[in-house]
Structure formats: C-alpha cells, structure tokens
Amino acid sequence: MGNAIFKFKQFEVRQDRCGMKISTDAVVLGAMADEVEAKSILDIGSGTGVISLMLAQRFVEASVHAVELDEHACTQSIENVKSSSFSDRVKVHQNSFQDFAHNNATQYDLIVSNPPYFPDHLKSKDLQRNQALHNDKLSFEDLARGVVKLLNQKGSFWVILPPRQMEDFTSICAGMQLFPKFNLKLRDKTASKVIREVQAFTFEQVEVEKQELYIKNSDGTFASNYQKLLKDFLIIF
C-alpha cells in the first residue's frame, strides 16, 4: 500500500511525506475498533490520518481527535482531513502523546492506536521511519498511562501489535487496571502463524471475546471475512 495517493471509497490519503505508509494493520484496526454510540474518539499516532478518517466514516455523529508527533506526517494528515467530507469532525494535533495526555481533560469513548513497537530493533538510516516504528518516543508504559487518564470509564481502547509485543503491553495495562475484553488474531492465511493481534481494553474485568481472521485463502485470493470487514473502505472490494 505504498502508493503516493491511496484511494478509498469515501476519501483519499496522500502519504508521500509520512514515515509509515498505509498498511494492513491500520485498515484492519480502523475497520474493527468499536464502541457503542461513541461520540468522542482519539487516534494516537495518527500518521497519514487513515484510521481517523475510517472512524469518522463509521461513527457519523462522533468527533475525532488525532495526535501525531512527526511534523511532516501531521501536516499531511491535516491536509488529508481537509480534503475529506469529514473535515468538520476531525482535528489533528501535532504533539507528543505524553504532553497531549497531560494537558487534556477530555474523556474519550473510544481510543485507538497503531503504535510503534520496536524497543530493541535494528534501526535504519531513515529517521522519520525510525520514529514511526520504534517506541523510543512513546513507550508502552507512557501509552497505557495516557490512555488510563483519557479513557471514559465506560469506554474502550483498541490497539494492534505483534503477538509478543501484545503480551508485554497487556501485562503493563493490567498493572494500571486496564483489562482485555476482545482479542483477534490476524493471520496471512489459515495455516500461517499469527502476525498481529487486535485487542480491546476496558476498566472492567470481563471474559475475553476471541476471534481469528485471515487475509487470504490458500489460493491467494482474499478471504471472504477480510473482504466483508473492509468492503466499505477499499475500492478493490
């Protein structure tokens, strides 16, 4: 999904100035994150703004705030929002999430994040991409701490991570009284290993709903459930 302009059914996203391009991770999270009658939504680390725009499309009465640290990505995200039909309901802030959380008293019904997750990964020479991928600027502890401050007591926080990082993050959240209520394991194909997990957290301890999703059938065609999830967004479906 590395084209300079990525066209969706109801909006388009320019991404040539963003360290992280639109990915399967982003569109799956944007299509799955849910909270009944959410009126206030926060997207942490918005990048291109694609998740914010997907949520604005899905939740027609919600206001969406997005926070992005990188100046170039933030500028492009703002431009993408302005060119969409959702511009009156989406606001992008250039700031670190730590400062945003510290200075913000808003309580959000739904918070989402496709966060950087490589604390120990070999870095490239691309500084902007490093910032998007590596959590030097936003640790899991800081992410969880900010979510606890900003999440409505009856709201939910949705995040997508690789399995090992999700295990680490879940442990950190538990220490802050934030507990999983939903878990989806994402595979490329039915027999493939789990490549990502989508998990929802709340302040209430409940039995975790578990699901699985695979992207492709064994013959390489897109799986029906994957198409169903993204049919309102991707023009290929």
ROSE-4610 file (N, C-alpha, C; in Angstrom, 1 decimal, always signed):
// ROSE-4610
residu = [M/M/M/G/G/G/N/N/N/A/A/A/I/I/I/F/F/F/K/K/K/F/F/F/K/K/K/Q/Q/Q/F/F/F/E/E/E/V/V/V/R/R/R/Q/Q/Q/D/D/D/R/R/R/C/C/C/G/G/G/M/M/M/K/K/K/I/I/I/S/S/S/T/T/T/D/D/D/A/A/A/V/V/V/V/V/V/L/L/L/G/G/G/A/A/A/M/M/M/A/A/A/D/D/D/E/E/E/V/V/V/E/E/E/A/A/A/K/K/K/S/S/S/I/I/I/L/L/L/D/D/D/I/I/I/G/G/G/S/S/S/G/G/G/T/T/T/G/G/G/V/V/V/I/I/I/S/S/S/L/L/L/M/M/M/L/L/L/A/A/A/Q/Q/Q/R/R/R/F/F/F/V/V/V/E/E/E/A/A/A/S/S/S/V/V/V/H/H/H/A/A/A/V/V/V/E/E/E/L/L/L/D/D/D/E/E/E/H/H/H/A/A/A/C/C/C/T/T/T/Q/Q/Q/S/S/S/I/I/I/E/E/E/N/N/N/V/V/V/K/K/K/S/S/S/S/S/S/S/S/S/F/F/F/S/S/S/D/D/D/R/R/R/V/V/V/K/K/K/V/V/V/H/H/H/Q/Q/Q/N/N/N/S/S/S/F/F/F/Q/Q/Q/D/D/D/F/F/F/A/A/A/H/H/H/N/N/N/N/N/N/A/A/A/T/T/T/Q/Q/Q/Y/Y/Y/D/D/D/L/L/L/I/I/I/V/V/V/S/S/S/N/N/N/P/P/P/P/P/P/Y/Y/Y/F/F/F/P/P/P/D/D/D/H/H/H/L/L/L/K/K/K/S/S/S/K/K/K/D/D/D/L/L/L/Q/Q/Q/R/R/R/N/N/N/Q/Q/Q/A/A/A/L/L/L/H/H/H/N/N/N/D/D/D/K/K/K/L/L/L/S/S/S/F/F/F/E/E/E/D/D/D/L/L/L/A/A/A/R/R/R/G/G/G/V/V/V/V/V/V/K/K/K/L/L/L/L/L/L/N/N/N/Q/Q/Q/K/K/K/G/G/G/S/S/S/F/F/F/W/W/W/V/V/V/I/I/I/L/L/L/P/P/P/P/P/P/R/R/R/Q/Q/Q/M/M/M/E/E/E/D/D/D/F/F/F/T/T/T/S/S/S/I/I/I/C/C/C/A/A/A/G/G/G/M/M/M/Q/Q/Q/L/L/L/F/F/F/P/P/P/K/K/K/F/F/F/N/N/N/L/L/L/K/K/K/L/L/L/R/R/R/D/D/D/K/K/K/T/T/T/A/A/A/S/S/S/K/K/K/V/V/V/I/I/I/R/R/R/E/E/E/V/V/V/Q/Q/Q/A/A/A/F/F/F/T/T/T/F/F/F/E/E/E/Q/Q/Q/V/V/V/E/E/E/V/V/V/E/E/E/K/K/K/Q/Q/Q/E/E/E/L/L/L/Y/Y/Y/I/I/I/K/K/K/N/N/N/S/S/S/D/D/D/G/G/G/T/T/T/F/F/F/A/A/A/S/S/S/N/N/N/Y/Y/Y/Q/Q/Q/K/K/K/L/L/L/L/L/L/K/K/K/D/D/D/F/F/F/L/L/L/I/I/I/I/I/I/F/F/F]
num = [1/1/1/2/2/2/3/3/3/4/4/4/5/5/5/6/6/6/7/7/7/8/8/8/9/9/9/10/10/10/11/11/11/12/12/12/13/13/13/14/14/14/15/15/15/16/16/16/17/17/17/18/18/18/19/19/19/20/20/20/21/21/21/22/22/22/23/23/23/24/24/24/25/25/25/26/26/26/27/27/27/28/28/28/29/29/29/30/30/30/31/31/31/32/32/32/33/33/33/34/34/34/35/35/35/36/36/36/37/37/37/38/38/38/39/39/39/40/40/40/41/41/41/42/42/42/43/43/43/44/44/44/45/45/45/46/46/46/47/47/47/48/48/48/49/49/49/50/50/50/51/51/51/52/52/52/53/53/53/54/54/54/55/55/55/56/56/56/57/57/57/58/58/58/59/59/59/60/60/60/61/61/61/62/62/62/63/63/63/64/64/64/65/65/65/66/66/66/67/67/67/68/68/68/69/69/69/70/70/70/71/71/71/72/72/72/73/73/73/74/74/74/75/75/75/76/76/76/77/77/77/78/78/78/79/79/79/80/80/80/81/81/81/82/82/82/83/83/83/84/84/84/85/85/85/86/86/86/87/87/87/88/88/88/89/89/89/90/90/90/91/91/91/92/92/92/93/93/93/94/94/94/95/95/95/96/96/96/97/97/97/98/98/98/99/99/99/100/100/100/101/101/101/102/102/102/103/103/103/104/104/104/105/105/105/106/106/106/107/107/107/108/108/108/109/109/109/110/110/110/111/111/111/112/112/112/113/113/113/114/114/114/115/115/115/116/116/116/117/117/117/118/118/118/119/119/119/120/120/120/121/121/121/122/122/122/123/123/123/124/124/124/125/125/125/126/126/126/127/127/127/128/128/128/129/129/129/130/130/130/131/131/131/132/132/132/133/133/133/134/134/134/135/135/135/136/136/136/137/137/137/138/138/138/139/139/139/140/140/140/141/141/141/142/142/142/143/143/143/144/144/144/145/145/145/146/146/146/147/147/147/148/148/148/149/149/149/150/150/150/151/151/151/152/152/152/153/153/153/154/154/154/155/155/155/156/156/156/157/157/157/158/158/158/159/159/159/160/160/160/161/161/161/162/162/162/163/163/163/164/164/164/165/165/165/166/166/166/167/167/167/168/168/168/169/169/169/170/170/170/171/171/171/172/172/172/173/173/173/174/174/174/175/175/175/176/176/176/177/177/177/178/178/178/179/179/179/180/180/180/181/181/181/182/182/182/183/183/183/184/184/184/185/185/185/186/186/186/187/187/187/188/188/188/189/189/189/190/190/190/191/191/191/192/192/192/193/193/193/194/194/194/195/195/195/196/196/196/197/197/197/198/198/198/199/199/199/200/200/200/201/201/201/202/202/202/203/203/203/204/204/204/205/205/205/206/206/206/207/207/207/208/208/208/209/209/209/210/210/210/211/211/211/212/212/212/213/213/213/214/214/214/215/215/215/216/216/216/217/217/217/218/218/218/219/219/219/220/220/220/221/221/221/222/222/222/223/223/223/224/224/224/225/225/225/226/226/226/227/227/227/228/228/228/229/229/229/230/230/230/231/231/231/232/232/232/233/233/233/234/234/234/235/235/235/236/236/236/237/237/237]
x = [+0.8/+0.0/+0.9/+1.9/+2.9/+2.7/+1.6/+1.4/+1.3/+1.7/+1.7/+0.3/-0.7/-2.1/-2.8/-3.5/-4.2/-5.7/-6.5/-7.9/-8.8/-9.6/-10.6/-12.0/-13.0/-14.4/-14.9/-14.6/-15.2/-14.2/-12.9/-11.8/-10.6/-9.6/-8.2/-7.2/-6.1/-5.0/-3.7/-3.1/-1.7/-0.7/+0.4/+1.2/+2.7/+3.1/+4.5/+5.4/+4.8/+5.6/+5.6/+5.0/+4.9/+5.9/+6.5/+7.4/+6.8/+5.6/+4.8/+3.7/+3.7/+2.6/+1.4/+0.3/-0.9/-0.6/-1.1/-0.7/-2.0/-1.9/-3.0/-3.3/-2.3/-2.5/-3.5/-3.2/-4.1/-5.5/-5.7/-7.0/-7.8/-7.2/-7.9/-8.3/-7.4/-7.8/-8.9/-8.8/-9.8/-11.2/-11.2/-12.5/-13.0/-12.2/-12.6/-12.9/-12.2/-12.3/-13.8/-14.4/-15.8/-16.1/-17.1/-17.7/-19.1/-20.1/-21.4/-21.7/-22.2/-22.6/-21.4/-20.2/-19.1/-19.3/-19.1/-19.3/-18.0/-17.0/-15.6/-14.6/-13.7/-12.7/-11.3/-10.3/-8.9/-8.1/-7.3/-6.4/-5.0/-4.2/-2.9/-1.8/-1.1/-0.1/-0.7/-1.4/-2.3/-1.6/-0.3/+0.4/-0.3/-0.8/-1.4/-2.8/-3.4/-4.8/-5.8/-5.3/-6.3/-7.2/-6.7/-7.6/-8.6/-8.2/-9.1/-10.3/-9.9/-10.9/-11.8/-11.3/-12.1/-13.1/-12.7/-13.6/-14.6/-14.2/-15.2/-16.2/-15.9/-16.8/-17.8/-17.3/-18.1/-19.0/-18.5/-19.2/-19.6/-20.8/-21.2/-21.5/-21.7/-22.0/-20.8/-19.7/-18.5/-17.6/-17.0/-15.8/-14.6/-13.6/-12.4/-11.2/-10.4/-9.1/-8.0/-7.0/-5.8/-4.6/-3.6/-2.3/-1.2/-0.3/+0.9/+2.1/+3.2/+4.4/+5.2/+5.3/+6.1/+5.5/+6.3/+5.7/+5.2/+6.0/+5.6/+4.4/+4.4/+3.2/+2.0/+2.1/+1.0/+0.4/+1.3/+0.9/+0.1/+0.6/+0.0/-1.4/-1.4/-2.6/-3.7/-3.3/-4.2/-4.8/-3.9/-4.3/-5.3/-5.0/-5.9/-7.3/-7.3/-8.6/-9.3/-8.6/-9.3/-9.9/-9.3/-9.8/-10.9/-11.2/-12.3/-13.6/-14.7/-16.0/-16.2/-15.2/-15.3/-14.5/-14.1/-13.2/-13.8/-15.1/-15.7/-15.7/-15.4/-15.4/-14.1/-13.0/-11.7/-10.7/-10.0/-9.0/-7.7/-6.6/-5.3/-4.4/-3.7/-2.8/-1.4/-0.5/+0.9/+1.5/+1.8/+2.3/+2.7/+3.5/+3.8/+2.5/+2.3/+1.1/+1.2/+2.4/+2.6/+2.2/+2.6/+2.1/+0.6/+0.2/-1.3/-2.1/-1.7/-2.5/-2.4/-1.2/-1.0/-1.9/-2.0/-2.7/-4.2/-4.7/-6.0/-6.9/-8.1/-9.0/-10.2/-10.2/-11.3/-11.3/-12.5/-12.6/-13.2/-12.5/-12.9/-13.6/-14.7/-15.4/-14.7/-13.9/-13.1/-11.7/-10.7/-9.3/-8.7/-7.9/-7.3/-5.8/-5.0/-3.6/-3.0/-2.2/-1.4/+0.1/+0.6/+1.7/+3.1/+4.1/+5.5/+5.7/+6.5/+6.6/+8.0/+9.0/+10.3/+11.3/+11.3/+12.3/+13.7/+13.9/+15.2/+15.5/+14.8/+15.0/+16.1/+16.9/+18.0/+17.4/+17.8/+17.3/+17.9/+17.1/+17.5/+18.1/+18.5/+19.0/+17.9/+16.7/+15.5/+15.0/+15.3/+14.9/+13.4/+12.7/+11.2/+10.6/+11.1/+10.6/+10.9/+12.1/+12.5/+11.5/+11.1/+10.2/+8.9/+8.4/+7.2/+7.2/+8.3/+8.4/+8.9/+9.8/+10.4/+9.8/+9.7/+8.9/+9.8/+11.0/+11.8/+11.0/+10.2/+9.4/+8.1/+7.6/+6.4/+6.5/+6.9/+7.0/+5.6/+5.5/+4.3/+3.7/+4.6/+4.2/+3.5/+4.1/+3.5/+2.2/+2.2/+0.9/-0.2/+0.0/-1.0/-1.4/-0.4/-0.7/-1.5/-1.3/-2.1/-3.5/-3.6/-4.9/-5.8/-5.2/-5.9/-6.4/-5.7/-6.1/-7.2/-7.2/-8.1/-9.3/-9.3/-10.4/-11.6/-12.8/-14.1/-14.2/-14.7/-14.8/-15.5/-16.4/-17.2/-16.8/-15.7/-15.2/-14.2/-13.6/-12.7/-11.5/-10.4/-9.1/-8.7/-8.5/-8.2/-6.8/-6.0/-4.6/-4.3/-3.4/-2.9/-1.4/-0.9/+0.5/+0.9/+2.1/+2.6/+2.3/+2.2/+1.9/+2.8/+4.1/+5.0/+4.8/+4.7/+4.6/+3.2/+2.2/+0.9/+0.9/+1.6/+1.7/+2.4/+3.5/+4.1/+3.2/+2.5/+1.6/+0.4/-0.1/-1.2/-0.8/+0.4/+0.9/+1.0/+1.5/+1.7/+0.3/-0.7/-2.0/-2.7/-2.5/-3.0/-2.6/-1.3/-0.8/-1.4/-2.1/-2.8/-4.3/-4.7/-6.2/-6.9/-6.3/-6.8/-6.8/-8.0/-8.1/-8.6/-8.2/-8.7/-10.1/-10.9/-12.2/-12.4/-11.5/-11.7/-10.3/-10.1/-8.8/-9.0/-8.4/-8.5/-7.0/-6.9/-5.6/-5.7/-4.7/-4.7/-3.6/-4.0/-3.1/-3.1/-2.0/-2.0/-2.9/-2.7/-3.6/-3.9/-4.8/-5.3/-4.2/-3.2/-2.2/-1.0/-1.0/+0.1/+0.2/+1.3/+1.4/+0.7/+0.4/-0.3/+0.7/+0.3/+1.2/+0.9/-0.4/-0.8/-1.9/-2.1/-3.3/-4.0/-5.3/-6.1/-6.7/-6.5/-7.1/-7.8/-8.9/-9.6/-9.5/-9.3/-9.2/-10.3/-10.7/-11.6/-11.2/-11.8/-11.5/-12.3/-13.1/-13.9/-13.3/-13.2/-12.7/-13.8/-13.7/-14.8/-14.1/-14.9/-14.4/-14.1/-12.9/-12.4/-13.1/-13.6/-14.2/-13.0/-12.9/-11.8/-12.2/-11.5/-11.8/-10.5/-10.6/-9.5/-9.9/-8.9/-9.2/-8.0/-8.2/-7.1/-7.3/-6.2/-6.3/-6.6/-6.0/-6.1/-6.4/-7.1/-7.3/-6.0/-6.1/-4.9/-4.4/-5.4/-5.1/-4.6/-4.5/-4.0/-5.1/-6.4/-7.5/-7.8/-8.4/-8.8/-9.9/-9.8/-10.8/-12.1/-13.2/-14.5/-14.7/-14.2/-14.4/-13.5/-12.4/-11.5/-12.1/-12.7/-13.4/-14.6/-15.3/-16.5/-16.1/-15.0/-14.6/-14.2/-13.7/-13.1/-13.9/-15.1/-15.8/-16.3/-16.5/-17.0/-15.9/-14.6/-13.5/-12.6/-12.2/-11.3/-12.0/-11.5/-12.2/-12.1/-11.1/-10.9/-12.0/-12.7/-13.9/-15.2]
y = [-1.2/+0.0/+1.3/+1.2/+2.3/+3.4/+3.5/+4.5/+5.9/+6.9/+8.3/+8.7/+8.3/+8.6/+7.2/+7.0/+5.8/+6.1/+5.6/+6.0/+5.0/+5.5/+4.7/+5.0/+4.4/+4.6/+6.0/+6.5/+7.8/+8.9/+8.6/+9.6/+9.1/+9.9/+9.5/+10.0/+9.3/+9.6/+9.8/+11.0/+11.2/+10.8/+10.1/+9.6/+9.7/+10.5/+10.7/+11.3/+12.0/+12.7/+12.0/+10.7/+10.0/+8.9/+8.7/+7.6/+6.2/+6.1/+4.8/+5.0/+4.2/+4.2/+3.5/+3.6/+2.9/+1.4/+0.7/-0.8/-1.6/-2.9/-3.7/-3.5/-3.3/-3.0/-1.9/-0.8/+0.4/+0.2/-0.4/-0.5/-1.6/-2.6/-3.6/-3.0/-2.2/-1.5/-0.5/+0.3/+1.3/+0.7/-0.5/-1.2/-1.9/-2.3/-3.2/-2.4/-1.4/-0.7/-0.3/-0.6/-0.4/+0.0/+0.9/+1.2/+1.8/+1.2/+1.5/+3.0/+3.7/+5.1/+6.0/+5.7/+6.5/+7.9/+8.9/+10.3/+11.1/+10.6/+11.2/+10.1/+10.3/+9.3/+10.0/+9.2/+9.7/+8.6/+9.1/+8.3/+8.7/+7.8/+8.1/+7.7/+8.6/+8.4/+8.2/+9.3/+9.1/+8.9/+9.3/+9.1/+9.8/+9.0/+9.6/+10.2/+9.7/+10.1/+9.0/+7.9/+7.0/+6.4/+6.0/+5.5/+6.5/+7.7/+8.8/+8.9/+8.9/+9.1/+7.9/+6.7/+5.5/+5.5/+6.0/+6.1/+7.2/+8.3/+9.4/+8.9/+8.0/+7.5/+6.5/+5.7/+4.7/+5.3/+6.3/+6.9/+8.3/+8.4/+9.6/+10.8/+10.5/+11.6/+11.9/+11.2/+11.4/+12.5/+13.1/+14.0/+13.2/+13.4/+12.6/+13.5/+13.2/+13.9/+13.0/+13.5/+12.7/+13.4/+12.7/+13.3/+12.6/+13.4/+12.9/+13.7/+13.1/+13.7/+14.3/+13.6/+14.0/+15.1/+16.2/+17.4/+17.1/+16.4/+16.2/+15.3/+14.2/+13.4/+14.1/+15.0/+15.7/+16.7/+17.4/+18.3/+17.6/+16.4/+15.6/+15.1/+14.7/+14.2/+15.3/+16.5/+17.6/+17.9/+17.8/+18.0/+16.9/+15.7/+14.6/+14.8/+15.3/+15.5/+16.6/+17.7/+18.9/+18.5/+17.6/+17.2/+16.2/+15.8/+14.8/+15.4/+14.6/+15.1/+15.1/+14.7/+14.6/+15.7/+16.7/+17.7/+18.5/+18.6/+19.3/+18.5/+17.2/+16.4/+15.8/+16.1/+15.5/+16.6/+16.6/+17.6/+16.9/+17.3/+16.7/+17.6/+17.1/+17.9/+17.4/+18.3/+17.9/+18.1/+16.9/+16.9/+15.5/+15.4/+14.1/+13.6/+12.3/+11.9/+12.1/+12.1/+12.4/+13.8/+14.8/+16.1/+16.3/+15.7/+15.8/+15.2/+14.1/+13.5/+14.3/+14.9/+15.7/+17.0/+17.6/+18.9/+18.8/+17.6/+17.4/+16.8/+17.4/+16.9/+16.1/+16.0/+15.3/+13.8/+13.3/+11.9/+11.3/+10.3/+9.8/+8.4/+8.3/+7.0/+5.9/+6.2/+5.2/+5.8/+5.0/+5.4/+4.3/+4.7/+3.6/+4.0/+3.0/+3.3/+2.1/+2.5/+1.5/+2.0/+1.7/+2.3/+1.8/+2.6/+2.0/+0.9/-0.1/-1.3/-1.9/-1.3/-1.9/-1.3/-1.7/-1.1/-1.6/-2.7/-3.3/-3.7/-3.1/-3.5/-2.6/-3.2/-2.5/-1.4/-0.2/+1.0/+1.2/+1.8/+2.1/+3.6/+4.0/+5.4/+6.4/+5.9/+6.8/+7.2/+8.4/+8.9/+9.0/+9.4/+9.5/+8.1/+7.2/+5.8/+5.2/+5.5/+5.0/+5.5/+6.8/+7.3/+6.7/+6.3/+5.6/+4.2/+3.5/+2.1/+1.8/+2.7/+2.4/+3.3/+2.6/+3.3/+4.1/+4.6/+5.5/+6.7/+7.2/+8.4/+8.2/+6.9/+6.6/+5.1/+5.0/+3.6/+3.1/+1.8/+1.1/+1.6/+1.9/+2.5/+3.8/+4.7/+6.0/+6.0/+5.0/+4.9/+4.4/+3.4/+2.9/+4.0/+4.7/+5.7/+6.8/+7.2/+8.3/+7.8/+6.6/+6.0/+6.0/+5.5/+5.5/+6.8/+7.9/+9.2/+9.7/+9.4/+10.0/+9.1/+7.9/+7.0/+7.1/+7.3/+7.3/+6.0/+6.1/+4.9/+3.7/+4.0/+3.0/+2.8/+3.4/+3.4/+2.2/+2.2/+1.1/+1.6/+0.9/+1.3/+0.1/+0.4/-0.7/-0.4/-1.5/-1.4/-2.6/-2.5/-3.6/-3.7/-4.9/-5.2/-6.6/-6.9/-8.3/-9.1/-10.4/-11.2/-11.0/-11.0/-10.8/-9.5/-8.4/-7.1/-6.9/-7.6/-7.5/-8.2/-9.3/-9.9/-8.9/-8.3/-7.3/-6.2/-5.6/-4.5/-4.8/-6.0/-6.5/-6.5/-7.0/-7.1/-5.7/-4.7/-3.3/-2.7/-3.0/-2.5/-3.0/-4.3/-4.9/-4.2/-3.8/-3.1/-1.7/-1.2/+0.0/-0.1/-1.3/-1.7/-1.5/-1.8/-1.8/-3.2/-3.8/-5.2/-5.6/-6.6/-7.0/-7.5/-7.1/-7.6/-8.3/-8.1/-8.6/-8.9/-10.0/-10.3/-11.0/-10.4/-11.0/-11.4/-12.6/-13.0/-12.9/-12.2/-12.0/-12.8/-13.6/-14.4/-14.0/-14.3/-14.1/-15.1/-16.4/-17.5/-18.4/-19.3/-20.1/-20.9/-21.4/-22.2/-21.4/-20.1/-19.2/-18.9/-18.4/-18.0/-16.7/-16.4/-15.1/-14.0/-13.0/-11.9/-10.6/-10.5/-9.3/-9.8/-9.0/-9.2/-7.8/-7.8/-6.6/-6.9/-6.0/-6.2/-4.9/-5.1/-4.0/-4.1/-3.0/-2.9/-2.0/-2.4/-1.6/-1.6/-0.8/-0.8/-1.9/-2.6/-3.7/-5.0/-5.9/-7.3/-8.2/-8.6/-9.5/-10.6/-11.6/-12.7/-12.2/-12.5/-12.0/-12.7/-11.9/-12.5/-12.7/-13.9/-14.2/-14.5/-14.0/-14.2/-14.4/-15.0/-15.1/-14.6/-14.0/-13.5/-13.8/-14.3/-14.5/-13.7/-13.2/-12.2/-12.9/-14.1/-14.7/-16.2/-16.7/-18.1/-18.8/-20.1/-20.9/-20.6/-20.2/-19.9/-18.5/-17.7/-16.3/-15.3/-15.7/-14.8/-14.2/-13.1/-12.5/-13.3/-13.6/-14.3/-13.5/-14.2/-13.6/-12.7/-13.1/-12.3/-11.0/-11.1/-10.0/-9.0/-9.5/-8.6/-7.9/-8.7/-8.2/-7.1/-7.3/-6.3/-4.9/-5.0/-3.8/-3.3/-3.9/-3.6/-2.2/-1.6/-0.2/+0.8/+0.3/+1.2/+1.0/-0.2/-0.5/-0.6/+0.1/+0.0/-1.3/-2.1/-3.5/-4.4/-4.1/-4.9/-4.2]
z = [+0.0/+0.0/+0.0/-0.8/-0.8/-1.8/-2.5/-3.5/-2.8/-3.6/-3.0/-2.6/-3.4/-3.1/-3.0/-1.9/-1.7/-1.7/-2.6/-2.8/-2.0/-1.2/-0.5/-1.1/-0.7/-1.3/-1.0/+0.2/+0.5/+0.8/+0.6/+0.8/+0.2/+0.1/-0.4/+0.6/+0.6/+1.6/+0.8/+0.9/+0.4/+1.5/+1.2/+2.2/+1.8/+0.9/+0.4/+1.5/+2.5/+3.5/+4.8/+4.8/+6.1/+6.2/+7.4/+7.6/+7.4/+7.9/+7.7/+6.7/+5.7/+4.7/+5.2/+4.5/+4.9/+4.8/+5.9/+6.0/+6.3/+6.2/+6.6/+8.1/+8.9/+10.3/+10.5/+9.8/+10.0/+9.6/+8.4/+7.9/+8.7/+9.2/+10.0/+11.3/+11.9/+13.2/+13.0/+11.9/+11.6/+11.4/+10.8/+10.5/+11.7/+12.6/+13.7/+15.0/+15.3/+16.6/+16.8/+17.9/+18.1/+19.5/+19.6/+20.9/+20.6/+21.3/+21.0/+21.2/+20.2/+20.3/+20.7/+20.2/+20.5/+19.9/+20.8/+20.4/+20.3/+21.1/+21.1/+20.9/+20.0/+19.6/+19.5/+20.0/+19.9/+19.2/+18.2/+17.4/+17.8/+18.5/+19.0/+18.0/+17.5/+16.5/+15.1/+14.6/+13.5/+12.2/+12.0/+10.8/+9.6/+8.6/+7.5/+7.8/+8.9/+9.3/+8.8/+8.2/+7.7/+8.7/+9.9/+10.9/+11.4/+11.6/+12.0/+10.9/+9.6/+8.6/+8.5/+8.7/+8.7/+9.9/+11.0/+12.2/+12.0/+11.4/+11.1/+10.1/+9.2/+8.3/+9.0/+9.9/+10.6/+11.7/+12.4/+13.5/+13.1/+12.5/+11.8/+12.8/+14.0/+15.0/+15.9/+15.7/+16.6/+16.1/+17.1/+16.8/+17.1/+16.2/+16.2/+16.4/+17.5/+17.7/+17.3/+16.7/+16.4/+16.8/+17.3/+17.8/+17.1/+16.6/+15.8/+16.1/+16.5/+16.9/+15.7/+14.6/+13.4/+12.7/+12.5/+11.8/+10.4/+9.6/+8.2/+8.1/+8.9/+8.9/+9.4/+10.4/+11.0/+9.9/+9.2/+8.1/+7.1/+6.7/+5.6/+6.1/+7.4/+8.0/+8.0/+8.3/+8.3/+6.9/+5.9/+4.5/+4.1/+4.5/+4.1/+4.7/+6.0/+6.6/+5.9/+5.6/+5.0/+3.6/+2.9/+1.6/+1.6/+2.9/+3.0/+3.3/+3.3/+3.7/+5.2/+5.9/+7.4/+8.1/+7.4/+7.9/+9.1/+9.2/+10.3/+11.6/+11.5/+12.7/+13.1/+12.4/+12.7/+12.9/+14.0/+14.3/+14.7/+14.0/+14.2/+15.0/+16.0/+16.9/+16.7/+16.5/+16.5/+17.9/+18.5/+19.8/+20.2/+21.2/+21.8/+22.5/+22.6/+23.3/+24.8/+25.3/+26.7/+27.1/+26.3/+26.5/+26.3/+25.2/+24.9/+26.0/+26.6/+27.7/+28.9/+29.2/+30.4/+30.4/+29.2/+29.1/+28.7/+28.5/+28.0/+29.1/+29.3/+30.2/+29.6/+28.3/+27.6/+27.9/+28.1/+28.3/+27.0/+26.4/+25.1/+25.3/+24.5/+24.5/+23.8/+22.8/+22.1/+21.8/+22.1/+21.8/+21.0/+20.0/+19.1/+19.0/+18.7/+18.4/+17.6/+16.6/+15.9/+16.2/+17.4/+17.9/+17.4/+17.6/+17.4/+18.4/+18.0/+18.9/+18.9/+18.3/+18.3/+19.3/+20.6/+21.5/+21.3/+20.6/+20.5/+19.1/+18.1/+16.7/+16.1/+15.2/+14.5/+13.7/+13.9/+13.2/+11.9/+11.0/+9.7/+9.7/+8.5/+8.4/+8.1/+8.0/+7.8/+9.1/+9.6/+10.9/+11.1/+10.0/+10.2/+10.3/+9.5/+9.7/+11.0/+11.5/+12.8/+13.9/+13.8/+14.8/+14.7/+13.5/+13.4/+13.9/+13.8/+14.1/+15.5/+16.1/+17.3/+18.5/+19.6/+20.7/+21.6/+21.1/+21.9/+22.4/+21.5/+21.8/+22.6/+22.5/+23.2/+23.7/+24.9/+25.5/+25.7/+25.9/+26.2/+27.6/+28.5/+29.8/+29.6/+28.8/+28.6/+27.8/+26.9/+26.1/+27.0/+27.9/+28.8/+29.8/+30.3/+31.3/+30.8/+29.6/+28.9/+28.6/+28.2/+27.9/+29.2/+30.3/+31.5/+31.9/+31.7/+32.0/+31.1/+29.8/+28.9/+28.5/+28.9/+28.5/+29.4/+28.8/+29.6/+30.4/+31.6/+32.4/+31.8/+30.9/+30.2/+28.8/+28.4/+27.0/+26.8/+25.6/+25.3/+24.5/+24.6/+24.0/+23.1/+21.8/+20.8/+20.3/+20.2/+19.7/+18.9/+18.0/+17.1/+17.3/+17.6/+17.8/+17.4/+17.2/+17.0/+18.3/+18.3/+19.4/+20.7/+20.5/+21.6/+22.3/+21.4/+22.0/+22.7/+22.1/+22.7/+24.1/+24.3/+25.6/+26.6/+26.1/+27.0/+27.4/+26.4/+26.6/+27.5/+27.3/+28.2/+29.6/+29.9/+31.3/+31.9/+31.1/+31.5/+31.8/+30.9/+31.1/+32.4/+32.6/+33.8/+35.1/+35.1/+36.3/+36.5/+35.4/+35.5/+35.5/+35.8/+35.9/+34.6/+33.5/+32.2/+31.6/+31.3/+31.1/+29.7/+29.1/+27.7/+27.8/+26.8/+26.6/+25.3/+24.3/+23.0/+22.4/+21.8/+21.1/+19.8/+18.7/+17.4/+16.9/+16.5/+16.0/+14.4/+13.8/+12.4/+11.8/+10.8/+10.0/+8.5/+7.8/+6.4/+5.7/+6.1/+5.6/+6.8/+6.6/+7.7/+8.4/+7.7/+8.2/+8.7/+8.4/+8.8/+10.3/+10.7/+12.1/+12.3/+13.5/+13.8/+13.6/+12.8/+12.5/+13.3/+13.7/+14.5/+15.4/+16.5/+17.4/+17.5/+17.4/+17.7/+19.1/+20.0/+21.3/+21.8/+22.5/+23.1/+24.6/+25.3/+26.7/+27.3/+28.5/+29.3/+30.8/+31.6/+33.0/+33.7/+33.1/+33.7/+33.3/+34.3/+34.0/+33.5/+32.3/+31.7/+31.0/+30.6/+29.8/+28.4/+28.0/+26.7/+25.5/+24.6/+23.4/+22.4/+21.8/+21.0/+19.6/+18.6/+17.2/+16.4/+15.2/+14.3/+12.9/+12.2/+10.9/+10.0/+8.8/+7.9/+6.7/+6.1/+5.0/+3.6/+3.4/+2.1/+2.2/+1.2/+1.1/+0.6/+0.6/+0.3/-1.2/-2.0/-3.4/-3.7/-2.6/-2.7/-2.9/-3.1/-3.2/-1.8/-1.7/-0.4/+0.2/+1.5/+2.3/+2.4/+2.4/+2.4/+3.7/+4.8/+6.1/+6.0/+5.4/+5.2/+4.3/+3.2/+2.3/+2.9/+3.7/+4.4/+5.4/+6.1/+7.1/+6.4/+5.2/+4.5/+3.3/+3.1/+1.9/+1.8/+2.9/+2.9/+2.7/+2.6/+2.5/+1.3/+1.0/-0.1/-1.4/-2.4/-3.7/-4.4/-4.0/-4.6/-4.2/-3.1/-2.7/-3.0]
